[in-house]
Structures are given as C-alpha cells and as structure tokens.
C-alpha cells in the first residue's frame, strides 16, 4: 500500500499529551496519530457501508412488513 505524507495542525496540549502517551507506551507520536486515524476511519467506514447497504435494500424494495415492525416495537415495551 502506498504511503502518503499528510500534515495537520494540532493544539499544543494535544501534542504534549501525545508525547507523554508515547513515552509511557514506548511508541512515537507518528505511530499514535496513525493508530488514532486508522481507528476513526474504520468506525466511519463501517457506518457508511451499512448505510449504503440499507439504501440498496430500500431501493430494491426490501422493507420490513408492518407486522415485523410491530413485533420489534413490542420487544421494547
């Protein structure tokens, strides 16, 4: 996978904490930032994929029946 450099500006307090966390975990700042961004992307990627899947189902006419919807609501009463 090709690597690309990205630059961003962070609050000084956040950078100081990253450095402190890096010292405690024996990781460098770059590793911690890459890990945080990777986890953020994974979370939002999953959400987007689920929404796109649901839209595809809806576009295909795959809806829950009134009876199925009532059954789910009744579970939460």
Long-range contacts (C-beta under 8 A, 24 or more apart in sequence): none
